[in-house]
Amino acid sequence: MIATGPTPCVGAERDREQAGTTRRYDRNAFLYDLYDQPMDLLGGVRRRRRRMLAHAGGRVLEVGVVTGRNLDLYPAGLDLTGIDVSERMLARARRRARRLEMPTIVFDQADIGRLPYPDATFDTIVATCVFCSAADPIAGLAELARVVRGDGEVLLVEHVRPRSRPLGWLADRLNPVIVGLISANINRCPEDNVIADVLDVRRGVVWREIRARSPVSATATEESAPTPQNKEART
Ligand SMILES: C[S@@+](CC[C@H](N)C(=O)[O-])C[C@H]1O[C@@H](n2cnc3c(N)ncnc32)[C@H](O)[C@@H]1O
């Protein structure tokens, strides 16, 4: 019923895994833009980010903000907060915000599974390529549901395990190598953990662009399958 790929871990195991992920992102912070930029352009991810961020409005939380790769894509006039577990990524994001003359952005070091904000704080929550690396993606999705306002939107651009058998098989084989290198699981399916009011899903072979209204729940069930009212598009 739930995410294909590794079972999310709990408790101490989760904390250990998350600490390892955080260390790896800290270590790779100086390289991140170098290896992510080509993927962004070649894989059309930049286009997907831009399309999704056009829906952001009001008080916005971006989780897993990394080096601030999305900052220049936001519409003007937002009240933006960015969080990440990696302090070194955040240092780079702060520098990028200064370069882009976006001095009002708030950056907090925080874990998506334990967000330091009251319920219903944000109008929009953005996560791009984050649930591949968070140790407990289900807790993360639950936290997004908690801190988004009732009429707010959660905007996700995430890669998933391909549904085709040969590509899924390949993703499973490559996954340990990719996790070892950059802490990103390529065989998860966060889409299956988002239930409730999914407004729009755009599907590619490995990409999902999902717009959802609160509550975004972590409790994946059969009902998590797209409902007829969900618009679906292939790119
Ligand atoms: C693959 S990078 C992608 C980031 C960026 N959003 C993008 O689109 O390029 C994942 C980011 O999520 C952060 N991250 C991983 N686990 C996290 C967690 N539990 N809470 C918050 N951030 C986390 C990492 O430090 C890293 O900066």
The ligand as an ORCA input file, in Angstrom:
! r2SCAN-3c Opt
* xyz 0 1
  C      18.524     16.440     -2.669
  S      18.715     17.892     -1.701
  C      17.541     18.857     -2.587
  C      17.325     20.184     -2.189
  C      16.621     21.214     -2.980
  N      15.288     21.374     -2.425
  C      16.580     21.067     -4.460
  O      15.501     21.063     -5.013
  O      17.640     20.990     -5.095
  C      17.933     17.507     -0.178
  C      18.074     18.571      0.878
  O      17.250     18.204      1.958
  C      17.958     18.358      3.162
  N      17.421     17.414      4.147
  C      17.639     16.081      4.241
  N      16.960     15.575      5.273
  C      16.287     16.608      5.835
  C      15.409     16.722      6.944
  N      15.076     15.662      7.681
  N      14.917     17.928      7.269
  C      15.249     19.033      6.527
  N      16.073     18.990      5.459
  C      16.586     17.789      5.117
  C      19.412     18.091      2.817
  O      20.300     18.682      3.744
  C      19.483     18.718      1.430
  O      19.827     20.071      1.510
*
